[in-house]
Amino acid sequence: QVQLVESGGGLVQPGGSLRLSCAASRNILNIYSMGWYRQAPGKQRELVAAITSGGRINYAEFVKGRFTISRDNAKNTVNLQMNSLKPEDTAVYYCNAGAFSGYWGQGTQVTVSS
């Protein structure tokens, strides 16, 4: 099992930025899809962004133009740069390996509030 540890969450004002990072415990070269999901209280967990080992990216519509996902297979990390944050972005953000049925980190809280 690959262990995933997220970092970078916190409290930010609307319009601000955060950079989330996910560190994997082992090589991720053979994991086809790495990504970020989020879950707000009382809501379903939803895809934010995913990136394949070949560099193909899938963004949720609500983050296009604001968030950027990147993957460094040599460092076994996946990052999510979040800009122009909105209160509705408030959620626990989870790193994922292997798509929805794969492995998950413990999550990091992102709170966007003035």
C-alpha positions as CSV (number, residue, x, y, z in Angstrom):
1,Q,0.0,0.0,0.0
2,V,1.2,3.5,-0.9
3,Q,0.9,6.0,1.9
4,L,0.0,9.6,1.0
5,V,0.6,12.6,3.1
6,E,-0.9,15.9,2.3
7,S,0.4,19.3,3.4
8,G,-0.2,22.9,2.7
9,G,-3.8,23.4,3.8
10,G,-4.9,26.2,6.0
11,L,-7.0,29.3,6.3
12,V,-6.9,31.8,3.5
13,Q,-8.9,34.9,2.5
14,P,-11.1,34.9,-0.6
15,G,-9.0,35.6,-3.6
16,G,-5.9,34.1,-2.0
17,S,-3.8,31.2,-2.8
18,L,-2.6,27.9,-1.3
19,R,-0.3,25.2,-2.6
20,L,-1.1,21.7,-1.6
21,S,1.5,19.0,-1.7
22,C,1.2,15.2,-1.6
23,A,4.1,13.0,-0.7
24,A,3.9,9.4,-1.6
25,S,5.8,6.7,0.4
26,R,7.0,4.9,-2.6
27,N,7.6,5.3,-6.3
28,I,4.5,6.5,-8.2
29,L,5.8,5.9,-11.7
30,N,3.6,2.8,-12.1
31,I,0.5,4.6,-10.8
32,Y,-1.5,5.7,-13.8
33,S,-3.5,8.4,-12.1
34,M,-2.7,10.7,-9.2
35,G,-5.0,13.4,-8.2
36,W,-6.8,15.6,-5.7
37,Y,-10.4,15.2,-4.5
38,R,-12.3,17.4,-2.0
39,Q,-15.2,16.9,0.4
40,A,-17.2,19.5,2.2
41,P,-19.3,18.6,5.2
42,G,-22.5,16.8,4.1
43,K,-21.4,16.6,0.5
44,Q,-20.0,13.9,-1.7
45,R,-16.3,13.6,-2.3
46,E,-15.6,15.1,-5.7
47,L,-12.7,15.2,-8.2
48,V,-10.7,18.4,-8.3
49,A,-8.0,17.4,-10.7
50,A,-6.1,14.3,-11.8
51,I,-3.0,13.7,-13.7
52,T,-1.8,10.6,-15.4
53,S,1.8,9.2,-15.6
54,G,1.9,10.5,-19.1
55,G,1.0,14.1,-18.0
56,R,-2.6,14.2,-19.2
57,I,-4.7,16.3,-16.9
58,N,-8.4,16.3,-16.0
59,Y,-9.8,19.3,-14.2
60,A,-13.2,19.7,-12.7
61,E,-15.1,22.6,-14.3
62,F,-15.3,24.6,-11.2
63,V,-11.5,24.9,-10.9
64,K,-10.4,25.4,-14.5
65,G,-8.4,28.5,-14.8
66,R,-7.8,28.7,-11.0
67,F,-6.1,25.5,-10.0
68,T,-3.0,23.8,-11.5
69,I,-2.1,20.2,-10.8
70,S,1.5,18.9,-11.3
71,R,3.2,15.6,-10.8
72,D,6.9,14.9,-10.2
73,N,7.5,11.2,-10.5
74,A,11.1,11.5,-9.6
75,K,10.2,13.1,-6.2
76,N,7.0,11.0,-5.8
77,T,5.0,14.1,-5.2
78,V,1.8,15.6,-6.6
79,N,1.0,19.3,-6.1
80,L,-2.1,21.4,-6.4
81,Q,-1.6,25.2,-6.8
82,M,-4.9,26.9,-5.9
83,N,-5.4,30.5,-6.9
84,S,-8.3,32.8,-6.7
85,L,-9.8,30.8,-3.9
86,K,-13.5,31.2,-3.1
87,P,-15.4,30.4,0.1
88,E,-17.1,27.5,-1.7
89,D,-13.6,25.9,-2.1
90,T,-13.7,25.2,1.6
91,A,-13.3,21.5,2.1
92,V,-11.0,18.7,3.1
93,Y,-8.7,18.0,0.2
94,Y,-7.5,14.5,-0.3
95,C,-4.6,13.2,-2.3
96,N,-5.4,10.1,-4.4
97,A,-3.5,7.4,-6.1
98,G,-5.1,5.0,-8.5
99,A,-8.4,6.9,-9.0
100,F,-11.4,6.7,-6.7
101,S,-11.0,3.1,-5.8
102,G,-7.3,3.4,-5.0
103,Y,-5.4,4.9,-2.1
104,W,-6.1,8.1,-0.1
105,G,-4.3,10.4,2.1
106,Q,-5.8,11.6,5.4
107,G,-6.7,14.9,3.9
108,T,-5.8,18.5,4.6
109,Q,-8.3,21.2,5.6
110,V,-8.7,24.2,3.3
111,T,-10.8,27.0,4.7
112,V,-11.5,30.1,2.6
113,S,-13.0,32.8,4.7
114,S,-12.7,36.5,5.4
